[in-house]
Amino acid sequence: MRTIWNYVLLAFCAGLLLGAWIGVYHERTVFHQFWAHGPDTQKILARLSEKLNLTPQQEQEVQLVLEAKREKILSLHRQMISQFEELRLSMRADMAKILTPDQEAKFTRMTQEWDKRHHLILPNSQARVSSTTVLSSQ
């Protein structure tokens, strides 16, 4: 009897972990898809129309507002990414100055691995300069 409960507990924990992993992966994908393409104005409009009982005239006006602000949101996000990348690469360059040549080589490998992992999450983000470029240019 105890063995059956061990299997039930094992199956429950495996399901819990798998569900959590799928949830995190889905959330990351949806979040980054949003920033790659901007807000889905049709989905937002449909939700607002349903919840607020918008008239056809209001739907048209809301659609215009959403489309006008969508480009501004994407523009601001691109600007923030650019500033973040500058700061991140500057931080890496400053840290590399402190390290010994052996540590710097390890640091470069670490940052390359980190960048590779995150490029998979952000496939449509702006082209990034690798840490190797920054570190080797010093």
HUURZI-V389249 format. One record per helix or strand of 2 or more residues. SS is the DSSP state (hx for helix, st for strand). FROM is the first residue (numbers start at 0). TO is the last residue. Records with the same first field share a line. If there is no record, write none. Layout:
SS=FROM-TO, FROM-TO
//
This chain:
hx=1-36, 40-51, 55-97, 100-120, 130-135
//
